[in-house]
Amino acid sequence: MVVWPIKPGENVLPSSPDDTASAPGVLYALGLIVVYFLLQVVAGAAVSLVVGWLEKSRHPNLSQAQVHEHVMTLLQRPDSNALLVILTLPVIVLLMLWFVYRTWPALWARPHSPGFGLTTPSSASWYPVALLIGLAMPPLGALLTQLLAHGHAVTQNVEELSRHASGNLHLPLAIIAVTVGPIIEEVMFRGVLLSALMHRLSTRWSVVICAALFGAVHLGGLDFQWYAVPNLILLAVALCWLRLKSASLWPAILTHGVYNLFALIALFAAT
């Protein structure tokens, strides 16, 4: 079990020289997170190019400006954005997971820092704990956000996609939000980044920085509504606690998935 605080650079269990040498650097971990978001932008650009080529093939008499206008019209449809997420995000996630495993195979299933914790938790009782936290965090987070927002509406990208997409796309979007999204975000933040931070800082400061960065990277998806960020930081602290106390990443993934599922159920019920 992890007891906070821990001295800077101290691991929960002694690390072998090989483990220490292969621990990810903080800048490297941050770079991976940036690459993950950049790949989503690149995927969108690639899809735009493919759609433009198809439009030009179907309508060879159109000018380049007309083709561009057609492509923009197609891609701005809510279903197009939803399909883009459904089709490209799993591919990007598989690519990122493959890279992380290939780069740090010895750390993938190691339960303690600098490991990433993709192994069974120290006790199966952590799964119901994770479930309860996942159910409790949405109402607590919503209350905190309401207190800070002072009546302003708060939306996220995934909520906008789900609200405007066709009903037959709700289920695949929900599957992405509940499984694919939590897995990659937990591997990136509570796996690679938290391990990198704990190798250099105390556990307390590592959790604070990891949670703050988790909230910061979601600002764009929140349309820069800062008052929704403390909710995400609170969630991130709970996820860090689960990761460290259970000696596994899977309880944090479960909590993250339940949290997203709770939000989507509320959204679909409202629409």
Buried (B, 14 or more C-beta within 10 A) or exposed (E): EBEEEBEBEBBBEEBEEEBEEBBBEBEEBBEBBEBBBEBBEEBBEEBBEEBBEEBBEEEEEBEEEEBBEBBEEBBEEBBBBBBBBBEBBBEBBEEBBEEBBEBBEBBBBBBBBBBBBBBBBBEEEBBEBBBEBBBBBBEBBBEBBBEBBEEEEBBBBBBBBBBBBEEEBBEBBBEBBBBBBBBBBBBBBBBBBBBBBBBEBBBEBBBBBBBBBBBEBBBEBBEEBEBBBBBBBBBBBBBBBBBBBBBBBBBBBBBBBBBBBBBBEBBBEEE
